[in-house]
């Protein structure tokens, strides 16, 4: 029995080519969904329409895959599309009745995720609604997020520790006179688990402690970087803005209200494991029913957090596979041209950025393993440095 269990466990990581394929297929969908949402970001566009656009693309594309297999394969949205603007830090995915629209000059953060058979790819990107290069503090905050992401990509590798990454990204943000936003966690991803136990803290401070962890080969991480020109300590201003929740699988409670029981059973059927948006539920009943579910910890809320008005916040998140032949960043989006007011002179940051993302394997070894991913591997090698636009890091 136990050897069967072990085999089952073993097959579900990156040593299985089929798993790698599912991660990469989810990534391809999420990258295209992001592209779709970015290209629809125009002044006057309703934010809720952008969120719907991202989610429906992911549902449609995943729905077309693995249609005719004997065993039903779960697939779809792993994190609902959120579009958070200017000093809003994250998780803004409003209800259908919301009228908020984008405006010229807005700094727009788009965040979404997709899964195939529980293998999750997530991405977040920052886009400014303007023609021409981004300048001033908006450029600084985006360059800080992007450079921190590039450094993290090079430090999330077997043998390194989560603390190494936490310290490094704070150093990068400081070089641009920005802050890394507190309370953001980068998680290990596992099948059907979007918030695995191994985490990287964005900011180390006495209140938030996580276990020391070392990165290992064949792991997958969602690296989540949020930078701010403000103090990096975001606040929850209005609980009513929260619409993204995840079912807490380990909690039980007998709900008293009929509306709550109705909503919870709908959630358990439609969204048993992954985060979802209340927009996908019947709106009237949802408002009533969600409160009791959250109060009794049956749902984990993803609150909409804010920095102070006038602060700029940038967000970059990517999924990385720690393959035997090096790190493979499978989700990303090219940046607009940014012209930050600061340049990177710190030799340590420059040294991190100069690191490659592939590991050189000694002699023979298991050459065959990497075969399947070989071709895409080569194309991703150059991509991370490309994404920096030269302007942000290569000065």
C-alpha positions, -999 to 999 in steps of 0.1 A, spaced: 0 0 0 26 25 11 47 20 -20 16 28 -41 11 59 -21 47 69 -26 44 63 -63 13 84 -64 30 112 -45 61 109 -67 43 112 -100 26 144 -90 57 167 -91 78 180 -119 96 146 -124 65 137 -144 65 152 -179 27 152 -179 27 174 -148 51 198 -164 29 199 -195 -2 208 -174 17 236 -156 29 250 -190 -6 247 -205 -21 265 -176 6 292 -179 0 296 -216 -37 303 -209 -30 327 -181 -4 346 -201 -29 350 -230 -57 360 -206 -34 386 -191 -26 399 -226 -63 401 -234 -71 421 -202 -41 445 -207 -51 453 -242 -87 460 -230 -74 485 -204 -86 518 -218 -99 550 -201 -137 546 -194 -136 508 -193 -155 493 -163 -132 473 -140 -158 446 -136 -159 440 -174 -121 435 -174 -123 410 -145 -151 391 -164 -130 392 -196 -101 375 -179 -122 349 -161 -143 339 -190 -112 335 -212 -97 311 -187 -129 292 -183 -134 289 -221 -98 278 -228 -95 253 -200 -130 240 -209 -116 231 -243 -89 209 -229 -91 173 -217 -127 171 -229 -127 135 -240 -108 118 -212 -124 90 -193 -115 104 -158 -129 139 -154 -101 164 -150 -108 195 -129 -97 227 -146 -105 264 -147 -99 296 -127 -74 292 -99 -76 328 -89 -102 352 -101 -91 382 -122 -85 412 -100 -78 447 -113 -65 470 -86 -58 506 -95 -33 532 -82 -31 530 -43 -54 499 -42 -29 471 -34 -47 440 -44 -78 417 -47 -102 443 -63 -127 422 -83 -160 440 -79 -196 428 -82 -215 432 -114 -233 463 -101 -200 482 -96 -195 512 -119 -158 519 -113 -140 528 -145 -104 532 -155 -90 567 -162 -60 580 -182 -28 578 -161 -41 550 -139 -15 525 -126 -34 492 -131 -24 459 -115 -39 428 -130 -37 395 -111 -51 361 -121 -46 323 -121 -56 292 -140 -53 255 -132 -54 223 -151 -60 192 -130 -50 213 -100 -17 223 -114 -17 261 -110 -2 290 -129 -6 325 -116 6 359 -129 3 396 -120 14 426 -140 14 464 -138 3 485 -167 0 523 -169 -28 539 -190 -7 562 -210 12 566 -242 50 567 -242 75 558 -215 65 558 -179 85 583 -158 88 597 -123 77 578 -92 53 555 -112 84 543 -131 104 538 -99 77 516 -83 73 495 -114 111 492 -119 114 482 -82 88 454 -86 103 442 -118 139 443 -107 129 426 -74 111 399 -94 142 394 -116 164 390 -85 139 367 -68 139 345 -100 176 341 -96 176 334 -59 146 309 -58 168 280 -66 177 247 -49 200 252 -19 189 289 -13 167 298 16 134 318 17 151 344 39 177 351 12 149 362 -11 131 383 15 163 402 23 172 407 -14 139 421 -26 138 446 3 172 458 -7 161 462 -44 130 482 -34 151 505 -12 174 512 -42 145 527 -60 134 546 -28 103 523 -26 90 498 0 81 462 -4 45 459 8 41 440 40 19 409 44 24 396 8 35 360 8 50 340 -21 38 304 -17 49 270 -29 23 256 -53 12 220 -52 -16 201 -70 -48 218 -59 -29 239 -33 -25 276 -41 -10 284 -7 15 257 1 34 255 34 67 268 22 65 305 19 87 335 12 79 366 33 79 400 15 91 418 46 107 402 77 94 418 109 87 405 144 49 402 139 51 379 109 73 349 113 75 320 89 95 288 91 129 288 75 127 268 43 151 258 16 141 256 -20 144 222 -36 145 207 -71 111 199 -87 92 224 -66 69 251 -80 66 286 -65 43 317 -71 67 346 -65 46 376 -55 62 411 -54 42 442 -45 61 475 -42 48 509 -30 60 546 -30 41 548 3 50 532 37 42 496 25 17 490 54 -16 487 36 -50 490 54 -84 474 50 -107 504 45 -140 487 38 -149 451 43 -177 454 18 -152 457 -10 -140 421 -3 -154 397 -30 -126 371 -33 -128 341 -9 -115 306 -6 -132 278 12 -114 267 43 -114 230 38 -106 221 73 -133 240 91 -169 229 100 -198 248 114 -236 244 112 -248 276 96 -280 291 111 -293 312 82 -309 297 52 -292 321 29 -258 311 43 -265 274 39 -277 280 3 -245 300 -6 -222 276 12 -236 246 -7 -232 265 -40 -196 273 -31 -189 237 -21 -202 225 -54 -187 251 -77 -155 262 -59 -145 235 -34 -108 243 -34 -97 273 -54 -104 310 -46 -135 325 -63 -153 358 -66 -187 365 -51 -196 378 -86 -200 342 -96 -227 336 -70 -262 349 -69 -256 384 -58 -286 391 -35 -282 359 -15 -244 361 -16 -242 393 4 -264 379 32 -249 344 33 -212 352 30 -211 372 62 -220 342 84 -197 319 65 -167 343 70 -176 350 106 -173 313 114 -141 308 93 -157 286 67 -143 310 41 -110 328 40 -114 363 27 -89 380 4 -94 416 15 -90 447 -7 -61 466 8 -51 503 3 -21 524 6 -26 562 11 -42 582 -17 -14 595 -40 8 565 -34 17 543 -63 16 505 -60 31 480 -85 26 442 -86 45 415 -104 38 378 -98 51 349 -117 51 311 -115 85 293 -116 93 256 -120 125 245 -103 135 221 -130 166 199 -128 183 220 -155 174 254 -138 145 277 -131 118 280 -157 96 311 -153 64 301 -171 43 333 -166 52 368 -174 42 399 -195 65 424 -212 67 458 -195 60 491 -210 91 513 -213 100 527 -179 125 555 -171 130 554 -134 145 583 -116 170 560 -99 196 536 -113 210 505 -96 246 511 -85 247 485 -57 273 458 -66 254 431 -47 221 437 -67 241 439 -99 257 405 -90 223 389 -84 210 402 -117 241 388 -135 233 353 -123 219 329 -149 186 310 -144 199 277 -157 221 253 -139 250 236 -157 247 199 -151 279 179 -148 286 152 -174 260 126 -187 236 123 -158 199 122 -165 199 140 -198 166 125 -210 145 140 -182 147 175 -195 141 165 -231 104 173 -232 108 209 -220 140 216 -239 126 238 -266 105 261 -245 134 262 -220 157 280 -245 131 307 -252 125 314 -216 162 318 -209 164 353 -224 129 364 -215 134 375 -179 162 399 -189 141 411 -218 113 420 -195 135 445 -177 136 467 -207 172 474 -201 161 506 -185 153 491 -151 183 470 -144 211 470 -169 223 505 -164 
